[in-house]
């Protein structure tokens, strides 16, 4: 039968001044208030019933937070529809309809209630940092490829979503195409590779309209250039604002333990898809025991590097020799040779809100949205992309159970933040100069969190708590704490 679940959470959040600390709001699905206040969440639904050929499930969650937004004086209550979905599954095929949170990886202590140990949840482009989007997702579970004796399996997703926030181009759509392979190298070693592609397209602002037509949709899903009716940028490059990630993971199964090593590569254009942006990416190593009742059950380390972005120049003048092989009527390429640098992750010239939703970065939370450093950011305003996509960051996390009963998670993140090529936070820009000829100056930032639960105080109730700290040059020095009650049926 379909197993029913119900979770009720009531939690208070306090900070020593101004906005809440970074890890108090990051990867919280956009549900937390911006400053000291409270949040309430109700989630319910059912899971698939594997005993049946045709399976179904549903889920709904509603949140409300109470706090003060940046620039506001009075406290307000914001009601947030978090999830509302129905799913149907047959064999390896499934369909999700509505708003549903993305599935993430690298949970610790055998529980999902404390969130992922990773900065990105194992998914650089969609980390659980922003609110859920309405739409559909058609999914294929791993299926064996013929003649591989079941050692190679293919999986994927095909999805479309609608943005409903107050963004630069309102009503923009998001398309997703995901394809992956699981390769069983040995009985213990498995390779996991994923190509995960997204495209923002459509939308309207004043007199600027990106037409939503069937023809444009086919151009979006095939990553083609726009027709003559599209913008100049879409005719030169590809239609819409397209980006994604290429993920490579090795999983090793030991006796009573597992280890995972992953390289997650972002791209925002063809140069990134062609690995010209190496060594950019998020590098993750995770170790976990099968026994989740230990004092320490999981250990994770991540290193992020997104400085190169395919180089410091987008193009250069063509040489006379190169012009001999080019068409003079091709005004774009005849006078300049496209190198492809300056990928500018999560930003776009036409789709100026970039890869954000309701003010929060959809993917990597260390790519801070515009207005973060100045203190002007608020989810109530239209956010114009991200201000920090060039960084080096170390992230360490451990999880386990205190006294072998109470789940906890500790996270510490130290980052060097440089802003963007066009707008560095501090000092001289590297843009347009030979790589390595400029000594760039970062804003250093340290953010930490210790969160946990104390279960079993009263039947079905658990006490939740958290301690958070920010210290550095990018975010205000801050200390925060949460305390709450969770009921689970």
Buried (B, 14 or more C-beta within 10 A) or exposed (E): EEEEEEBBBBBBBBBBEBBBBBBBBBBBBBBBBBBBBBBBBBBBBBBBBEEEEEBBBBBBBBBBBBBBBBEEEEBEEBEBBBBBBBBBBEEBEBBBBBBBBBEBBBBBBBBEBBBBBBBBBBBBBBBBBBBBBBBBBBBBEBBBBEEEEEEBBBBBBBBBBEBBBBBBBBBBBBBBBBBBBBBBEEEEEBBBBBBBBBBBBBBBBEEEEBBBEEEBBEBBBEBEEBBEEBBEBBBBBBBBBBBBBBBBBBBBBEEEEBBBBBBBBBBBBBBBBEBBBEEBBBBBEBBBBEEBBBEBBBBBBBEBBBBBBBBBBBBEEBEEEEBEEEEEEEEEBBEEBBBBBBBBBBBBEBBBBBBBBBBBBBBBBBBBBBBBBEEEBBBBBBBBBBBBBBBBBBBBBBBBBEEEEBBBBBBBBBBBBBBBBEEBBEEEBBBEEEEEEBEBEBBBBBBBBBBBBBBEEEEEBBBBBBBBBBBBBBBBBBBBBBEBBBBBE
